[in-house]
Amino acid sequence: MQTKPAVAKSAAHSRLKQLRDKLLLQEDLNFLVTNRLPRVFLTRLMGRFSQIQNRHVARLSIATWRMFTDLDLSEAKHTTFGSLHECFTRELRPGARPINQEADVMVSPCDAIVGACGTVEGTRIFQAKGFPYTLADLFGREAAGEAFRDGCYVTLRLTSTMYHRFHAPADAVIEHVTYISGDTWNVNPIALKRVEKLFCRNERAVVHLRRNDGRPVALVAVAAILVAAIRLHFLNVLLHLRWPGPNEIPCRTPVARGEELGWFEHGSTIIMFAPKGFTLCPEIRSGDRVRMGQRLMQVPPIQNERPAVL
């Protein structure tokens, strides 16, 4: 049975959440607050603040964060943090994300809410209804996107409270990374309906993988406001806004399905691409929540280039 102080605290938290939700439903106000502020300055400032190594600052920051969000740390490997950054980039307990092992699927690289998804129309895709962009604009060069012409894509948005690490969707070799410095627009649905080619404007890292069967896959990690950096472990470098771009970084790193590739410092978006013939698993729909390691894309059988001799 809850004590009176606990009940009062719970009621206050509920009222704050109701106020937050009411404000967030006001699209004009939401857009003004999150996108008309000095985005790059605030992002750099957030990066510095989150790195402060002080348990009291971290505890107060996390408590404030929890007042306005549904932050759940029950699956975290550790429950105390020396900095806000440690909480943002927290690891999960072993076994918290089982990795699907079906041979004919690729798994979700992260926890996320599914956004725009489906078939690439030639080289055109959508961030929201009526807001198209092209593979060339997103990847930074036209040739890089040709492998995914008429292919399959899915937009995966990480909210601020989610697990922020991302993983390999299949057994593969990482062949190349293109890092493009850029803006830090918010990537929430309201901004996606208002800012043309938003993903192509923001800071991003395009990770090119080659599945073990020879077919390409790409993960585009798009940063956003308050995302101070993107960490890719296999490069052993922190990609951030002060890097001029685009930077072309060749590499050759084998990775296993579900292996951790890196993290965001706050929360943002990953767009996953596969070639023509790949499709989304039937249970994947826009607006759904997915977890890292669950079924995401169906892998078609490899077609023989020559017809069989009868």
Secondary structure, 3 states (H helix, E strand, C coil): CCCHHHHHHHHHHHHHHHHHHHHHCCHHHHHHHHHCCCHHHHHHHHHHHHCCCCHHHHHHHHHHHHHHCCCCCCCECCCCCCCHHHHHCCCECCCCCCCCCCCCEEECCCCEEEEEEEECECCEEEEECCEEEEHHHHHCCHHHHHHHCCCEEEEEECCCCCCCEEECCCCEEEEEEEEECCECCCCCHHHHCCCCCHHHHECEEEEEEEECCCCEEEEEEECCCCCCCEEEHHHCEEECCCCCCCEEEEEEEEECCCCEEEEECCCCEEEEEECCCCEECCCCCCCCEECCCCEEEECCCCCCCCCCCC
